[in-house]
Amino acid sequence: MGCFCHATLAPLRLQLPALNVSLSATLPGAGIPLGLSAWLSARGLPAEPWMPDPAWLGLQLPMPRLQVRAIASISALVSLRAQVLAQFGLDLLIPAHVNAFARIVATMNARLSLLAHINPLGWIQLATLNSAIDQVQLALKLGLLLPSESLMLSLTAPGGVPMPNWASLLNLLRLLAPLIAASVQLGASVTETAQLAAALRILARISLPALALPSLVANLTAALSAVASLQASLGLPVLQLGLPAVRLQVQAKLNAFLPTLAAHFGLSLQMPNLLAMLLAMLPKLPAAPGNLATSAVIQLALQATALASVNWQVPLTLPMIPIGLATCSLVAQLQATLGLSAVLPSPCGSGCDAAALLRAFQAA
């Protein structure tokens, strides 16, 4: 079966006024953690130290023949299948399960069409600021903003090799890794392509109902994600308190954080252009590769000659991908943030219209 249950509407409607906060939640001094957070994010920090084997520089990894956008389509298709399987127990490689997922999208459209649009700008801005403070605090704790000589060496010359020397290997892995991950997610071997090709042919032909209200889906998902982020960080019942009270909590957190940050750099909070001065004092660090280049990934890449050699005609845009991913994200956030099990595996027995809605989509 599979149905975005109409019973979800009543509890969701109760939360919409609290989520619908369009007023700006910008706070005095917010630009400093936001600016430092942007600097850290551009470098993939904070992250575990990358410890590559210098011998990797001598390896001959296969070069993929597919375009970058084609590789991205393959990765997205397989990722969607994995998300739907994990969240709903539906395998998009099985036609009956595709129908069940289409029914979820069709019933979600019907339910959301009865809701008012929301603008959660206030929550999004507050969650972004709070996350930035957390990110910079962690970077301070790890010594990344004014790193010691040994830490600086590990960041700029991992494995004792200057980071620019790793660029060729890392660029190649960025192309190979999504193909490898797609094969692994399907349980296929990276040494052959038949299973992956067969799965992609099935997935690429899937048709789903278009999102009736894509902006509402996006705004509702963003609002719930922001609330979940604030709840996890602050340990408070965010929606119960309301944005003004949570704003005060984040303001207090920011007020306590800024003097600590300034003292770390030996600066005064009253200095003009403080953010510019802080950014000027930060070390010149390259982007961290994260988990891109691990020993396990390298070993799989060496075996991926067949994957690298494929030259399939992959559609560069598939409407069902954003539809499916948006549906999964919203349902997941409803469960995680509000505790609502929006999708039921079978009819609830109270006037379920899922079958009729799916038939209407199929007849269109």
C-alpha positions as CSV (number, residue, x, y, z in Angstrom):
1,M,0.0,0.0,0.0
2,G,1.7,3.2,1.1
3,C,-0.2,6.4,2.0
4,F,0.5,9.8,3.3
5,C,-2.3,9.6,5.8
6,H,-4.9,12.3,6.1
7,A,-4.8,11.8,9.9
8,T,-1.4,13.6,9.8
9,L,-3.1,16.9,8.8
10,A,-4.7,17.7,12.2
11,P,-1.5,17.6,14.3
12,L,0.5,19.2,11.5
13,R,-1.9,22.1,11.3
14,L,-1.4,22.7,15.0
15,Q,2.3,23.3,14.5
16,L,2.1,25.4,11.4
17,P,1.6,28.8,13.2
18,A,4.7,28.1,15.3
19,L,6.7,27.2,12.2
20,N,5.5,30.1,10.1
21,V,7.9,32.9,11.3
22,S,9.0,35.1,8.4
23,L,10.5,37.9,10.5
24,S,14.3,38.1,10.4
25,A,16.0,36.6,13.4
26,T,19.4,38.4,12.8
27,L,21.2,39.1,16.0
28,P,23.9,41.7,16.8
29,G,27.3,40.1,16.3
30,A,26.0,37.3,14.2
31,G,28.2,38.1,11.2
32,I,31.3,37.0,13.0
33,P,30.4,33.3,13.6
34,L,28.6,33.2,10.2
35,G,31.7,34.5,8.5
36,L,34.1,32.1,10.3
37,S,31.7,29.2,9.6
38,A,31.7,30.0,5.9
39,W,35.5,30.0,6.0
40,L,35.6,26.6,7.8
41,S,32.9,25.1,5.5
42,A,34.8,26.1,2.4
43,R,37.7,23.9,3.7
44,G,35.6,21.0,4.9
45,L,36.4,21.7,8.5
46,P,36.2,20.6,11.3
47,A,37.1,17.1,10.1
48,E,39.2,14.2,11.2
49,P,42.8,14.5,10.1
50,W,43.5,12.9,6.7
51,M,46.3,10.4,6.9
52,P,47.0,9.2,3.4
53,D,49.7,6.7,2.4
54,P,52.4,8.4,0.3
55,A,52.5,5.3,-1.9
56,W,49.0,6.2,-3.2
57,L,50.7,8.8,-5.4
58,G,52.2,6.1,-7.5
59,L,49.0,4.3,-8.2
60,Q,47.3,4.2,-11.6
61,L,43.6,4.6,-11.0
62,P,41.2,4.3,-13.9
63,M,39.8,7.5,-15.5
64,P,35.9,7.5,-15.8
65,R,34.6,8.2,-19.3
66,L,31.2,9.5,-18.3
67,Q,30.5,13.2,-17.9
68,V,30.3,14.7,-14.4
69,R,26.5,15.3,-14.8
70,A,25.9,11.8,-15.9
71,I,27.8,10.5,-12.9
72,A,25.7,12.8,-10.7
73,S,22.5,11.4,-12.2
74,I,23.6,7.8,-11.5
75,S,24.5,8.7,-7.9
76,A,21.2,10.4,-7.4
77,L,19.1,7.6,-8.8
78,V,20.8,4.9,-6.6
79,S,20.7,7.2,-3.6
80,L,17.0,7.7,-4.0
81,R,16.4,4.0,-4.3
82,A,18.4,3.5,-1.0
83,Q,16.5,6.2,0.8
84,V,13.1,4.9,-0.2
85,L,14.1,1.4,0.8
86,A,15.4,2.5,4.2
87,Q,12.5,4.8,5.0
88,F,9.5,3.0,3.6
89,G,10.7,-0.6,2.9
90,L,9.9,-0.1,-0.7
91,D,12.4,-1.2,-3.5
92,L,12.1,1.0,-6.6
93,L,13.4,-1.9,-8.6
94,I,10.1,-3.7,-8.0
95,P,7.1,-2.4,-10.1
96,A,4.6,-2.9,-7.3
97,H,6.8,-1.0,-4.9
98,V,7.1,1.9,-7.4
99,N,3.3,2.1,-7.5
100,A,3.3,2.2,-3.7
101,F,5.8,5.1,-3.7
102,A,3.8,6.9,-6.4
103,R,0.8,6.6,-4.1
104,I,2.7,8.2,-1.2
105,V,3.6,11.2,-3.4
106,A,0.0,11.5,-4.8
107,T,-1.5,11.4,-1.3
108,M,1.1,13.8,0.1
109,N,0.1,16.2,-2.7
110,A,-3.6,15.9,-1.7
111,R,-2.9,16.5,2.0
112,L,-0.6,19.4,1.5
113,S,-3.0,21.1,-0.8
114,L,-5.2,21.7,2.2
115,L,-2.5,23.5,4.2
116,A,-1.5,27.2,4.1
117,H,1.9,28.2,2.8
118,I,4.5,29.1,5.3
119,N,7.7,31.2,5.4
120,P,10.1,29.9,8.1
121,L,12.8,32.5,7.5
122,G,13.1,33.2,11.2
123,W,13.7,29.6,12.2
124,I,16.1,29.0,9.3
125,Q,18.2,32.1,10.2
126,L,18.3,31.3,13.9
127,A,19.3,27.6,13.2
128,T,22.0,28.7,10.8
129,L,23.5,31.1,13.3
130,N,23.3,28.5,16.1
131,S,25.0,25.9,13.9
132,A,27.7,28.4,13.0
133,I,28.5,29.1,16.6
134,D,28.7,25.3,17.3
135,Q,31.0,24.8,14.3
136,V,33.4,27.6,15.3
137,Q,33.4,26.5,18.9
138,L,34.4,23.0,17.8
139,A,37.1,24.4,15.5
140,L,38.5,26.4,18.5
141,K,38.5,23.3,20.6
142,L,40.4,21.4,18.0
143,G,42.9,24.2,17.5
144,L,42.0,24.7,13.8
145,L,41.8,28.5,13.9
146,L,45.3,29.1,15.2
147,P,46.9,25.6,14.7
148,S,50.1,24.4,16.2
149,E,53.0,23.7,14.0
150,S,52.4,19.9,14.0
151,L,48.7,20.3,13.3
152,M,49.4,22.9,10.5
153,L,51.8,20.4,8.9
154,S,49.2,17.6,9.0
155,L,46.6,19.9,7.4
156,T,48.9,21.3,4.7
157,A,51.1,18.3,4.0
158,P,49.1,15.1,4.9
159,G,51.3,12.0,4.8
160,G,54.3,14.3,4.7
161,V,53.3,15.4,1.1
162,P,52.2,18.9,0.3
163,M,48.5,19.0,-0.4
164,P,48.9,20.3,-4.0
165,N,50.6,17.1,-4.9
166,W,47.5,15.2,-3.9
167,A,45.2,17.2,-6.2
168,S,45.3,14.8,-9.2
169,L,44.5,11.7,-7.1
170,L,41.7,13.5,-5.2
171,N,40.1,14.9,-8.4
172,L,40.1,11.4,-9.9
173,L,38.5,10.0,-6.8
174,R,35.8,12.6,-6.9
175,L,34.7,11.2,-10.2
176,L,35.1,7.5,-9.3
177,A,33.7,7.6,-5.8
178,P,30.0,8.2,-6.8
179,L,30.2,5.2,-9.3
180,I,31.7,3.0,-6.6
181,A,29.2,4.1,-4.0
182,A,26.3,3.4,-6.5
183,S,27.6,-0.1,-7.0
184,V,28.1,-0.7,-3.3
185,Q,24.6,0.6,-2.5
186,L,23.1,-1.9,-5.0
187,G,25.2,-4.7,-3.6
188,A,27.0,-5.0,-6.9
189,S,30.6,-5.7,-7.6
190,V,32.8,-2.8,-8.7
191,T,34.6,-5.2,-11.1
192,E,31.5,-5.6,-13.5
193,T,28.7,-3.3,-14.6
194,A,25.8,-5.6,-15.7
195,Q,23.9,-5.3,-12.4
196,L,24.4,-1.6,-12.1
197,A,23.3,-1.1,-15.7
198,A,20.2,-3.2,-15.3
199,A,19.2,-1.3,-12.1
200,L,19.7,2.1,-13.8
201,R,17.5,1.2,-16.7
202,I,14.7,0.4,-14.4
203,L,15.2,3.4,-12.1
204,A,15.4,5.9,-15.0
205,R,12.0,4.8,-16.4
206,I,10.1,5.5,-13.1
207,S,7.4,8.1,-13.2
208,L,6.1,9.9,-10.2
209,P,3.4,12.5,-9.7
210,A,4.8,16.0,-9.9
211,L,4.9,17.9,-6.6
212,A,1.7,20.0,-6.5
213,L,3.2,22.5,-4.0
214,P,7.0,22.2,-4.3
215,S,7.6,25.5,-2.4
216,L,5.5,24.3,0.5
217,V,7.3,21.0,0.6
218,A,10.7,22.8,0.6
219,N,9.6,25.4,3.2
220,L,8.1,22.8,5.5
221,T,11.1,20.6,5.3
222,A,13.5,23.5,5.9
223,A,11.4,24.7,8.9
224,L,11.4,21.2,10.5
225,S,15.1,20.7,9.8
226,A,15.9,24.1,11.5
227,V,13.8,23.2,14.5
228,A,15.4,19.8,14.8
229,S,18.9,21.4,14.6
230,L,18.1,23.9,17.4
231,Q,16.5,21.2,19.6
232,A,19.6,18.9,19.2
233,S,22.0,21.7,20.0
234,L,20.2,23.6,22.8
235,G,18.4,20.6,24.3
236,L,15.1,22.6,24.5
237,P,11.6,22.0,23.3
238,V,12.0,24.7,20.6
239,L,8.4,24.8,19.2
240,Q,6.9,24.9,22.6
241,L,9.0,27.8,23.7
242,G,8.5,29.7,20.4
243,L,11.0,31.7,18.4
244,P,11.3,34.8,20.7
245,A,12.3,32.6,23.6
246,V,14.7,30.5,21.6
247,R,16.2,33.7,20.0
248,L,17.1,34.8,23.6
249,Q,18.8,31.5,24.2
250,V,20.9,31.8,21.0
251,Q,21.6,35.5,21.8
252,A,23.0,34.4,25.2
253,K,25.0,31.7,23.6
254,L,26.4,34.3,21.1
255,N,27.2,36.8,23.8
256,A,29.2,34.2,25.8
257,F,31.0,33.0,22.7
258,L,32.2,36.3,21.2
259,P,34.5,37.3,24.1
260,T,36.0,33.8,24.2
261,L,36.7,34.0,20.4
262,A,38.2,37.5,20.6
263,A,40.4,36.5,23.5
264,H,41.7,33.5,21.6
265,F,43.0,35.8,18.9
266,G,44.2,38.5,21.4
267,L,41.7,41.0,20.0
268,S,39.0,43.3,21.5
269,L,35.4,43.0,20.7
270,Q,35.2,46.7,20.3
271,M,37.6,46.8,17.4
272,P,36.2,47.9,14.1
273,N,36.1,45.4,11.2
274,L,36.6,42.6,13.7
275,L,35.5,39.9,11.3
276,A,37.9,41.1,8.6
277,M,40.8,41.1,11.1
278,L,39.9,37.6,12.3
279,L,39.8,36.3,8.7
280,A,43.1,37.9,8.0
281,M,44.7,36.0,10.9
282,L,43.4,32.6,9.9
283,P,46.0,30.1,8.5
284,K,46.1,29.3,4.8
285,L,44.5,25.9,4.8
286,P,43.6,23.7,1.8
287,A,40.2,21.9,1.6
288,A,40.2,18.7,3.6
289,P,39.1,15.6,1.6
290,G,37.1,14.1,4.5
291,N,36.3,10.4,3.8
292,L,36.9,10.7,0.1
293,A,40.3,9.1,0.1
294,T,40.5,6.2,2.6
295,S,42.3,3.0,2.2
296,A,39.0,1.2,1.5
297,V,38.0,3.6,-1.2
298,I,41.4,3.4,-2.8
299,Q,41.3,-0.4,-3.0
300,L,37.8,-0.3,-4.6
301,A,39.0,2.4,-7.0
302,L,41.8,0.2,-8.2
303,Q,39.3,-2.6,-9.0
304,A,36.9,-0.2,-10.8
305,T,38.3,-0.5,-14.3
306,A,35.0,-1.7,-15.7
307,L,33.0,1.0,-14.0
308,A,35.4,3.7,-15.3
309,S,35.2,2.4,-18.9
310,V,31.4,2.7,-19.3
311,N,30.1,5.3,-21.6
312,W,26.3,5.0,-21.0
313,Q,23.8,7.5,-22.3
314,V,22.5,8.7,-19.0
315,P,19.7,11.3,-18.8
316,L,21.2,14.4,-17.3
317,T,17.9,15.5,-15.7
318,L,15.2,13.2,-14.3
319,P,12.2,14.9,-12.7
320,M,11.5,11.9,-10.5
321,I,14.7,12.4,-8.6
322,P,13.9,15.8,-6.9
323,I,10.3,14.6,-6.4
324,G,11.4,11.4,-4.6
325,L,14.1,13.0,-2.6
326,A,11.8,15.9,-1.5
327,T,9.2,13.4,-0.4
328,C,11.7,11.3,1.6
329,S,13.1,14.4,3.3
330,L,9.7,15.8,4.4
331,V,8.4,12.5,5.7
332,A,11.7,11.9,7.6
333,Q,11.6,15.4,9.2
334,L,8.0,15.0,10.2
335,Q,8.9,11.9,12.1
336,A,12.2,13.2,13.6
337,T,11.0,16.6,14.6
338,L,7.3,16.2,15.3
339,G,7.1,12.5,15.9
340,L,4.5,12.1,13.2
341,S,4.4,8.8,11.3
342,A,2.9,10.5,8.2
343,V,3.1,7.4,5.9
344,L,1.2,4.3,6.8
345,P,2.0,0.9,5.1
346,S,-1.7,0.0,4.8
347,P,-5.2,1.8,4.8
348,C,-6.1,3.3,8.2
349,G,-9.7,2.2,7.7
350,S,-11.1,5.7,8.1
351,G,-12.0,6.7,4.6
352,C,-8.6,6.1,3.0
353,D,-8.5,7.6,-0.5
354,A,-5.0,6.5,-1.5
355,A,-6.1,4.1,-4.3
356,A,-8.4,6.7,-5.9
357,L,-5.7,9.3,-5.9
358,L,-3.2,7.0,-7.5
359,R,-5.7,6.0,-10.2
360,A,-6.3,9.7,-10.9
361,F,-2.5,10.2,-11.4
362,Q,-2.2,7.1,-13.7
363,A,-5.2,8.2,-15.8
364,A,-3.8,11.7,-16.3
